[in-house]
Amino acid sequence: MGKKPHKLLKRLGVVLSLLLVAYLVLWIITPSVEEYYGDGGQTGVIAGLEIPMLEEGEELIVHTGFALVYAEEHEQPRWVAYELTRDEVYGIYERGDNFRADPSISTGSAALADYRKSGYDRGHLAPAADMVWSKEALSDSFYMSNMSPQKPEFNRGIWAKLEAIVRNLAVTEGAVYVATGPILTDGPYKTIGENKVSVPNYYYKVILDYTEPDKKAIGFLLPNEGSKEDLSIFATSVDEIQMISGIDFFPQLPDDEEIVLEANYAYEDWDMQEFRATKAERLAYSSENYIVSSTTFESADQPSIKKTIDHLMVQAKRTTKELIESLWFTLTKKISLNL
């Protein structure tokens, strides 16, 4: 009986050693913040800035171009988050509408059949039009884990307008960080399909412009219904969305900046025009900015693939560090108890 604690300590020590080796390898091969975002030293960007705070037990699902946390109880995302850049907005790939279940969801995602004849649209949260910079990103945006039941007049109306405005903001600001999803704190809800997908009453979108000299943030809270109102009616602070949704957005911001950016918003400081570009304009932009070659568009995916790999590596490094800290705490606690 007396040997068991020592065996456990030995095993914990071995695991800790392996994690330290893994972290060292990741530290060497994983890009720094500056390398990951290109201009990090000048603009002060932060790796993974778009990702909200993960709650205990939540699993971060990372797809090409966006990440999400899935709410199994409601069979849809709790949130979807991504960075959108000017170059990505001018992508040239065409949507394929390949809606399908998401194999990344361990509990199983909603299914196509859940929405059939329900009267609700399969509403994208990471819009397909934001993912046209990569075939993989565009395809991943059609996973059912990225969908939520939206009334057609909402999905194709004011929500689509807000999505087009976000694309314009990425163009005018150079890049924006977006977190979006349904409000899942004001149930009970009507459900659709065999999997009982909850029908939300409201949707939110929070947007962060973290470029100098005018860093700013804004939130939108919209009812799941058609509306002819101006979007300014639905604008609010990120703090307000946090309070209603229970989600902590942009937790990696320095505390002093987070307090100011999330408490204040000024609708008039944003260029609230809808982004519109013809295919010819997209091709011309891509050609002028060397996003694609003059003879093939396949090269457009290469930076995107690297960006996704880098993102996964950054996340792996962060997770490994957290595991090391947790295991070190456990190990030192058990050693102190056995002394």
Secondary structure, 3 states (H helix, E strand, C coil): CCCHHHHHHHHHHHHHHHHHHHHHHHHHHCCCHHHHHCCHHHHCCCCCCCCCCCCCCCCEEEECCEEEEEECCCCEEEEEEEEEEHHHHCCCCCCCCCCECCCCCCCCCCCHHHHCCCCCEEEECCCHHHCCCCHHHHHHCCEHHHEEEECHHHHHHHHHHHHHHHHHHHHHHCEEEEEEEECCCCCCCCEECCCCEECCCEEEEEEEECCCCCCEEEEEEEECCCCCCCHHHHEECHHHHHHHHCCCCCCCCCHHHHHHHHHCCCHHHCCCCCCCCCHHHHHHHHHHCCCCCCCCCHHHHHHHHHHHHHHHHHHHHHHHHHHHHHHHHHHHHHHHHHC
